[in-house]
Structures are given as structure tokens and as C-alpha cells.
Amino acid sequence: MIRLKKGLDIKLVGQAARELVDTPLADSYAVNPIDFVGLTPKLLVKVDDEVKAGTPLFFDKYRPQVLFSSPVSGKVKAVNRGEKRKILEVVIEPDSKNEYEVFQTVDLNTASKESVIDQMLASGLWPMIIQRPYGVIADPSKTPDAVFISGFDSAPLAPEMDFVLQNVTEDLKMGMEVMKKLTPGKVHLGVSARQKNPVFDGLQGIDVTTFDGPHPAGNVGVQIHHVAPIGKGNLIWTVDIQNLAIIGRFFRTGRVDMTKIIAVAGSEVEHPRYQKIISGARIDSIVKDNVKQNGKSIRFICGNVLTGTKTTLENHFGFYANQMTLIPEGNHHEFLGWIAPRLNKFSVSHSYFSWLTPNKKYDLDTNLNGGVRALVMSGQYEKVLPMDIYPVYLLKAILAGDIDKMENLGIYEVIEEDLALCEFVCTSKTEVQQIVRKGLDMLMKELN
């Protein structure tokens, strides 16, 4: 048991009820290259090509063996591009049959690490494996010191994994066996002291660590920090718990079945609940007829409010996301501003009265409640970051481009999501996550 005292639970209105709904087949599905950090995609299909679930759509220019496959069967409807013809998404119009590419199943008792990796590469599921440091798709030619998996999510309005995973026990067990093949080291699983999950009972050969504390206790980076900290030269692989089930299902059935359960939550959702979807579904198919009609302008977020991506009804669900969050836009002027009592506002300090009602849930919007100003030493970051690093000094080292200081201050241990709370509590309105990504990109360019 590892108890974390630092952190912050942001209690929002609109937690998903434990009710599961099957979402009808969407009008379109897409794989978005922009979901993958540092990817330069090269197309393998063109418009009007017929594909099946598991058919490769594009590959990584610098690692051609890393493929990205279609989540459904159907026809390539469009290849949408942005500036300089950058590929933004490959859109599939699904058919009613949903046929699968057939892959040979592998006997994990006798299979080698190389054969397991080859199967994952061919299926297009390899991008589910993320490496630390840098938070990018793992290099299949390298061997990690260990594999880490977080079995719960502590972010605001995050899905409760004991409910989400209740019917995929066999897939998870198979996925764990796959992870054991990828590393000569240990496979670590972080579980929650607040959310008992019977799915994890009876797992063999897995190092299980229980974490208790506020967000970001569920972040795999925080768990790595407290179990086996990453230093220069270390390599850790991580995988999302639902993606682990998809990998296990593939090795069990030989089919690329990208079905997952997501939470549709937030104050602007009429009926917050869980929905079963196929990854990459169009957003309007997920939230259709479930948005409050109260005249408010709504922010659609693919992911949680701290690290998610702003999206629209015409866009498609992200590759790594496990929730859709709908909250009000903060595009209105507030009368009297900070002088007003703000009885319904949340504050991490004692500026307002939220500290008197610690269990109250808030209907927060996207308003910054202030303007951008100089980055000052306030001590706020350290109160919400349960890691033994100095976040403000690390950010300043990144902005100065000082790689030696970045290394000494713990840049290898973090990615954007680990410092998302620092950005939330920042009175200077500093884009902390953007700065962290800038530092990681700088390291990759200089050291690799």
C-alpha cells in the first residue's frame, strides 16, 4: 500500500451512472494520426478502398513496421488533410457485416518475444504500447526494464474500472501474459484502495501495488515514480488497462476487436452513463440525443477535463480516450469578476468558500478566471504533485533549453498528464502541459 497525500480530487457534476448502453453503429469511424506523438504517417489505402477490421491504413514513416489499422470493416470514405497536406484522419464508412482480418493465434506458452511483437505489429495494435520516457509509441526493437499498467483512473469524472472491466476477465488475463513476454523484468499493476476490482483477483506472476490518495494517484507515471523511478538510460513500457483487454482479446480470438466501454459524463449530459462503442466512432453517434438543451454553449472534450482534447460533433473519438466529457464553455463575462462572492465556484485556496464543503460537486465551465501573467514561485504546484521533483524549476529549465538541468530535475519521469493538475491550480495560467511536451520533444531530438 502506497498512500499519497499530495494531489487534488476535482469533484464535478455529471458522474456516469452504472448503466451500460450499446451505441448503434456510427456513420463513420476514423483513425487520427494526430493522436500519436511524433508520428509521420504514410498511407497504405486510398479513397473507396474496401477494408476489414484490422486492415492496415497507414504506417510510421520512420518505423515502417508500426502499422495503424481500421477499427471496422467498410470503405475508405475520406483522407482529411490539414496544412502542408498533413494527414489529420483516415475516415471509414462502415458496412453492416463488420468483417475481420484473420490472424493466426499464438500459443503464449511457447511463443518467443519476437513472434508476439510481430503479431501485434501486423494487427495494428502495437501503438497501444507507450514508452517512458517521452510518452511516445514504444520502439519494438528495444526491450523494456519493466511494464507498468494502471488498473484505475482517478481523473475528474473518469470511468470506474471495476464496472468497465467486469466482463473482460479472460481478455485481461491473456493481455497480462502478453506483457510478460515483452520484458525480462516485472509486470506491475497499480490498483486502487478506494475501488476494489474483483477482475484482478487471481492474476499470476504480476506485481500488484495498491495506491490510496487523490488524483493523480491513477496516473501510471505517478505509480512508476513510487515503485521504480525512471532515470537516464531506463526504459519502461505502459499500456492502458482497456487497451490491454483489446490486446488480450486479439491473442485469444485472432481478431482486431476494438470494442471498449467509455463514460459519457459532465454537467451538460442529459443522462450520464457508460456506452459500449468501437474505437474511432464519430462523436455525434456517442452523444446524440443526450445533450442538455439549455441554451448554453458546450465544450465537447474527448477525454477528461484536465488532459482531454477539444473536439466537435463531426470529429471522431480518440485512440487512447476512455471518456467523453461535456461541460459549459467559459465564454461569458462575469459581473464584478473576482470581487463577487462566487459561492458556486471551486478554489484550491481559501479565496472562496469551497473549502467549507469538501464533498460538494461543482458545475464548472472552461473560464480561465484570470489572464496570463508571469510565472511566479507560489508553492501551488508542489501541493498537487505527489512526485519528488521540483516542477517550477523543471519548467524553467525546459524554457531555457538546458538539457542537463532538465535531466537532473526529473524530465524522464513525467509526461504532460502528470503535471496537468499543476496547470489547473496555476494562478499564472501557464500552459504547463505544452511546456512539458516541448521539453520531451527537445530531448528526443537531441539524444536520439
N, C-alpha and C positions, 0 to 999 in steps of 0.2 A: 504494500500500500504506500503510495506517494501522495502526500497531501500538499496541495498548492494553495497558498494564501493570497497570492497576488493574482489579479485578473479582474474581470467585470462581467457580470451577467446583465445584459440589457433586456429587460422584460417588456415585450411588445404585445399589443393586442393582435389576435388573429392566429393563435397556435392551431395547427391542424388537428382536428378531431380524429380519433382512431376509427375511421371509416374509410374503407377502400372502394374505389370506383374504377372500373375498367374504362379507359379512354378509347373511344372509337378511332379507327384508322384515320390518320390525318390526311389532308390533301397533298401534302408534300413533306419530305424529310431531307435533311441536309447534313453534310459533314463540313465543318468550318475550319480551314487551315489556321485561322487567326486564334483558335482555341489552344494552339500548340506553340509554346515559346520557342523562338529561333528557327521555326520551320520555313523552308523554301520548297513549296510543293511543285511537282511535275506531274502533269495529267497522264492518266492511262486510259481515259474514256473521252468520248465526245458526245455532244447533244444527240439524243434519240437512240443511243446505245441501250441495249437490254442488259440488265444486271440482276443478280440474285443477292440475297443477304449473305455477305461475306466476300463479294466480288471486289477486288481492289479498284479504287477510284483514282488514287494518286500516290506518289511516293516522295520521300525526302530526297531532295537533290544531292545532299552531301552524304547521305546514307541510304542508297537505293534499296537496300534490303528491308527498310522500315516502310511498310505499306499501311494504307488507311482504307478501310473497306466500307461498303454500303451496309446500312443497318436493315434495309428492307429490299425486297425484290420489286422490279418495275422498270421504268425507263428514265434515263438521264434527261431531266426537263430543262435544266439550265446550268451554265457555269457563270456565276456572277463575279464580276471583277471590279476593282477599285482603281485608285490612282496607279499610273505606270503599269496597268494591266495586272495588278496584284490580284490573285485569286482569293476571293472572300468566302465563297461557299460553292459546293457542288450539290445541286438540288436533284432529288429523285422523286418522280411521281410514282407512288406505289400501285401495285396491282392487288387484286383480291386474294391471290394464291399465297403470297409470301413464301416463295421457294428459297431453299438454302443451298449454298455451295456445299459439296460433300467433302469432308476432310477425314482422313483415317484417324481413328482413335489410337492413343499411345498408352501402352502399359507402363504406368509410372514406376512400377516395382523394378523394371529392368531398363527403363529408358535412361539415356545419358542427358546431361545438361544441354548439350548441343542439339539433340533431337527435340527436346522440349522447346528451346528457343526458336528453332526452325518452324515448329508448328505455330507458335504464337506470331512469328513474323509473317508467315503465309496467310494467317487468318485475319491480319489487320488489328489484332488485339494488343500487340506489343506497346503501342502508345499509352496504354493504361499503366505501364511501369514508369515511375518517375524517380529520378536520381537526386540525391542530395550529396554534395552541394549543388547549387544553381537552380534546382526546381525545373529541370527540363526532361524530355524523354530519355530514358536510360540508354546507354550505349551497349548493344548486345554483345559486343566483342570483349567487354570487361566483366570482371567478377566482383560482386559487392562483398563488403565485410559482413553485412547482415541485411535482413529485410524487416522493415517495420510496417505495421498495419494498425490504424486506429479503429477500434470497434465501436466508436460512438462519436457524435458530433455535438459540440457544446455551443455552437453559434446561435445567434438570435433566431427563433422560430425554426430551428433545424429539425429534420425528421428524427423521430425516436427509433433507433435502430433495432430495438427489441421487437417492435411491431413490423418494421420493414423487412426484417430478415427471417421472420418466423417460419416461412415455407421454403427456404433455400438451404436447409441444413446440409444436405448431401453435396450441393454445389460448393458451399463454403469449405467443407472438409476436403473436397477434391482440389479446390484452389489452394488450400494450405499445403497440400502435398506437392503441388506445382512449385510453390515458393521455396520449399525445402530443396528442390532440385537446382534452384538458381544460385544458391550460395553455400559455401562450405561452413559458413558461420551460423548464427542462430536466426530463427524467425520469431520476431517479437510481436505480441498482440497487446494493445492497450485497451483496457475495459474500464467502465465507469462504476464507481462505488454507489452512484445515485440511480443507476439504471441497470438492474440485473438482467442479463440476457442468457436464457437457457440454451440458445443456439450454440454458445461457446463451450458448453459443458462436454467433457469427454474428448476434447481435442488432444491429439497425441504429438509429442515432440515439439510443442510450441511454448515459448517463454511468455507467460501471461503476467502483466503488471497492472494493478488496479490504481486508478487515479481519482482523487477526490478534490474538487475545487471548482471555482468559477471558470468561465471561458477565459483563455484559450486552452483549457485542460484537454479538450478533444483534438487539438491540432497535433498532427503526427510530429511536427518539428519540436514542439514542447516536450513531447514524450521521449523523443530521441535525446534531447538535451539532458534529461534526468536519468536516462538509462545507459546510454553510450554516446557521449558527446562527440560531435564531428570535429576533427582537426584537419590541418592541411595534409593531404595525401589519403584521407579516409574516403570511402565510397559506400553510401547507404542507398538501397532501393526502397521505395514505398509504393503502396497501391491502395486505392480507396476500397473500402470494405464491400460496396456493391459491385464495383468492377472486379473484385476478387471472385465474387459469386458468378459473374459472367464468364470469367476465365475458367473457373471450375466446371461450369455448365458446358463450355466448349470441349474440354477434355473428357467429359463424361458422355457427351452425345455426338461430338464431331460436327456440331452446327454453331454458327455465329448467331446466337440469340441475344440481342441487345435489349431485351425487356428489363425494365427497372421500375421501382416504385419511388415516386417523388412526393414531397409535401408541397401542396399549393396553399400558401399561408399569407397572412398580412391583414391589416385593418380594412383594406379595400376589396377583400374577397368575401362574397356573399356567404359561401359555405366552405370554410377552411377544412381541408380533408387531404387524404392520400389518394393518388391516382397512379394506376399502372399504365406506363407508356413504353414506347420503343424509342430509344435514344435518338435525338435529332429531329423529333416531331416539331411541326410548326406551332408557334406559341399560341395562336388563336384556337387551335384544337384543344389545348390544355385548359385554357381559362374561359372558353366560350360559355356564355350564359351564367357565369359565376362571378361577375364583376358588379360591385355595387353601383347603381345608377343614382348618384347623389350630386352630380354636377361637378365633382372635384376632378382636377387634372391628376392623372395617376402615373406613377413611376413603375414600370414593369422591370423587375430585376431577375435575371437568370442566376440563381444562387442566393446567398444571404445578403443582408443589408451592408455588411462590412466589406466583403470581398467579391460580391457578385458583379455581373456585367449588366449595364443598362441595355434594354432591348425593346423591341416593338412587337406588335401582334403579327407582323409579316415575317419576322425573323424566326430562327429555329433554335431549339433547346440545345444548350451547350454539352460538349462531350463529357466533361467532368462534373457537371452540376447535379445536385440531388434535391433541389427545391426551386420553386418559383415564388417570389415574394412581391406582393403588390402593396405599395404604400402611397400616401399623397405626395404630390410634388410640392416643394417648398418655394413656389414662385409667386408668393403673395407678400405684400408689405405688412409688417406687424406694427400696429399702432403703439406708440410710446417705446417700442423696442425693449431693451433690457431693463428699462425703468418699471415696466408692467410687472405685476406680481407673478405671473406665469405659474399658476397653480397646477396646470396640467403638463408642465414641461419637466423633462428629466435632466438632472445635472449630476456630474460626478463629484462636484464640490458642494459646498453648502450655500451656493448662490441662490437657489430656490428651495422649495420645501420637499423635494423628492426624498431626501434622507430621512424624513419623518415617516414615510410609508414605503419601506424597502421592498414589499411584496406587490406593490401596485403595478399594473400593466399600463403602458402608455401608447397612445396613438401618435407616433412621431412622423414628421414629414422629412423631406430632404434639405430643408433650410439649413445653411451653414451657421446661422445665428452669429454673424460677425464677418469681418473681412480678413483677407490675407495680410499678415504682418511679419515682422522679423522673428526668426526662430530664437526663442529665449529659453534659458535654463529654469524650468519650473518644477522639476521633480515629478511631473504628472506621468510621464512615460514609464518610469520605474515602478509605479504603483500598480500598473496593469500588465506588466511583462514579467512572467514567472521564469525568467532565464537570467543566468549570471553574466549579463553583458551590460554595457553602458550604451543605451540606444541613441542618445543625443550625440555623443562623441562619435559613434559609428556613422550616423547620418552626415555629420560634418566631414568625416574622413572621406566618405563617398563623394560629397560635393566638391571636396578639394582634389579628388582623384589620387589620393595617397593609398596605394595598394598595400604597402607594408602595414600601415595603421589599420586598414580595413581588415586585414588578416588577423592582426593582434587583438582587434576588438570584436571578433566573432562573426564575420561576414559569412563564413562557411556554414554556420548553424541556422541561418534564417532564410526564409523567402518572404514574399510580400504578406501572406496571410498571418505570419507570426507577429508582425508589427501593426496589424490592422487596427487593433484597439488603441495603439498609440496615436494613430491618425484620428480616431474618433474623439479622444479626450483632448486633442491638441488645441490650445487657445490661439495658437498662431495660424491654424488652418493649413498646416504644412502637408503637402502630398507625400506622406511618408512612404506608402507602398510604391509609388512611382520612383522615388529616390532609391529604394532598396533594389528594385529591378534594374535601375541604371547601374548600380554598383555590381550586381551579379553579371550583367552583360559585359561590363568592363573587364571583370576578372576572366570570364570565358574567352574574351578576345585576346587578352594579354598572355594568359597562361596556358592556353590550349592550342 
